[in-house]
Amino acid sequence: MPQIMPIKALKDTSLISEKCHEADEPIFITKNGYGDMVLMSIELFEATQKKWNMYSDIDISEKQIKEGKVRDAKKALSAVREKYGL
C-alpha cells in the first residue's frame, strides 16, 4: 500500500530519509490534500530507471518489427563473423 504524507512532514528530513530507504515504493507527498510530489530512495529510483529503459528498448524493438526492419539472425551472425574474421 502506498505511503502518503503531508508536505509538512518534510520538515523532519531524517524521518523522511529513513522512510524512503525502508519503503520499497515511492512516498507520495500531499499539499492541501492533493498530490504534490513523489519521493524515493536513490536505489529505488535507479531500479525504476532501469525498468523504464528496458520498456523503452522493447517499444523500439516492437516498432522496428512492425516496420519490417528485421534481419535473419543466422545471416546477421554470418555477416559479423565474416567481417571480423571470426
Residue pairs with C-beta under 8 A, 6 or more apart in sequence:
2 25
2 26
2 27
2 28
3 19
3 23
3 25
3 27
3 28
4 27
4 28
4 29
4 30
5 16
5 19
5 27
5 28
5 29
5 30
6 29
6 30
6 31
7 29
7 30
7 31
7 36
7 37
9 15
9 16
9 29
10 16
10 29
16 27
16 39
19 27
20 27
20 39
20 40
20 41
20 44
21 41
21 43
23 40
23 41
23 44
24 44
25 40
25 44
26 38
26 39
26 40
26 44
27 38
27 39
27 40
28 35
28 37
28 38
29 35
29 36
29 37
29 38
29 39
30 36
31 37
40 48
64 70
80 86
